[in-house]
Amino acid sequence: MNRTITMNLNGIIFHIEEDAYEKLNKYLSTIKGYFKDSEGRDEIMSDIEARIAEMLSEKVSNTKQAVLLVDVESVIAVMGKPEDFADEAERKENSNSQNSSTEENRTSYPYSKRRRVFRDTDDKVLGGVCAGVGNYFDFDPLWLRAAFAISFFAFGSGLLLYIILWIIIPAAKTTAEKLEMRGEKVDVNNIGKAVNEEFEDFKKRMKDFGNEVNSKENKERIKTTAQKGAEFVGDVFHNMIHVFGKIVAFFLLFIGIALMVGLLATIFGSGTISVFNSSTSNIHFSLYEFCSAILPSDLPISLVVTGLMLFIGVPLIAMIYSGVKHLFNIKQKNKIVKYVFNTFWMIGLGLVIYIGILIGSDFTEEATVKQKIDINQPKSEVLYLDLKPLADDDLDFSFNHRHRNIRFGDWVMLSRDENQFRLGYPSLNIIPCECDSFQLAVLKNSNGLNKKEATYKAKSIEYNITQSDSTLVFNNYFDIKPNDKLRGQEVKLILKVPVGKTIFLSKRMEKIIFNIDNVNDALDNDMVNRRWKMTKQGLECVDCNGLDNVKAKIN
């Protein structure tokens, strides 16, 4: 029994007899030497080894696991001997001996022409299915492609069938598979010929491509194409800028008109203008009423109207004018319009600055006037603090058509008439004192042109507090004198509570208390509707049990 050798051929492991291995190795070395000058030598040898490995795999089985010499000779007979693919001159000189030898071997090992189905990726439109089937049945794949195209639109199942065939039919990747696909004999000669033809065809295409690229006509075509491409990109970019400019012009026009309408309605409208509205802040006012509350008495409102129209209106008109020009492609530039706009706006700016200086001068000095109010000692042990409910006349100030209000959080301005205003709310602070009775101090504050004027305005503030038995009632608003302008007037209340005394804050007191110190760290909305006892450290809650936001009492 001959000794066997383990060999790896194209990634497949074979057990082969020693004499068969030597003959196969010599055969492959001879072929490799024959194709040593071929550019596709490595690819040719890879395809030849793959084909030989495939044929040897068919020779072994579970009962015959070793490759014998006769198997190798059979493969060589099919693949062809080296002398079978020598050059034409050698074939002619040795034609007799070669033909007899070849006929002898082919008689011993007849070749059965085999054709297999592969996808032809070299002649594909999509996946090469039609070209591969056409090669197998030897007909023009054009007709099969037409049939699939008709079935795509007429029957609807052609696409699914094509995808299935695409999946199940393998692609012809190696040279041997491409030869089998066309029904050609897979031998050394055909494999080498096919690979060399592919290389020659590739070289020819590259050469033609190089000639075409380097030709004068192609250079001119490339230059022209580059110029057209640059022009195309420039046109696209220019159109994008043009469209964006149109959009910007439209928004300028729309916003300018909307703001201009709002400005005219504010200045010349007889009704109220809602500038801001939310749950905490809102403004409803007539410009003339607001100006009468702010402007000095000797400053005409018409001057304010003119200043606002020029300072705000001119830029809005310029915005509208610019939007119209860009939207309708008006190229004409008018320097006169530009100079007129600039001149009017500068006049408006000057008027606004002048009015601002006049109003600001009334805030030069600040004065505070302190007023003490006597409080009768309550008959009960608790002093009740409450805020006066809104009366009918107060409601009239807020809601009828003749009067307007401005509200910022808890600060409110009500117009009583064109010369008098009611302001609110005052602020209350509660502090301890080493005294025997409750004491209340009212601090009235105002600004003015000088100290004397600021003091006069502070003294003229009217604020009322009433007491009924054990209840102290605070007013919602404080009034300023007729013809007094709004100059930062405010009222601060300080209630001094003797240590050991108790007060009660009603729910309405939440409007005028702010961040009152207490040993329980309670917030303002947690302090109302509860009794508080004054200690040396501050107010201490008497009935705050169960309130999560209030700390426990300090023992």
PyMOL commands that set and color helices and strands:
alter all, ss='L'
color gray80, all
select helices_A, chain A and resi 18-34+41-59+69-79+82-85+88-93+95-108+121-123+129-137+141-154+158-168+175-182+188-214+216-268+287-294+301-327+335-361+392-399+451-459+507-511+524-527
alter helices_A, ss='H'
color red, helices_A
select strands_A, chain A and resi 4-9+12-17+66-67+273-277+281-285+365-373+382-387+405-408+411-415+421-424+427-433+439-448+465-468+471-474+477-479+490-498+502-505+530-535+538-541
alter strands_A, ss='S'
color yellow, strands_A
deselect
rebuild
show_as cartoon
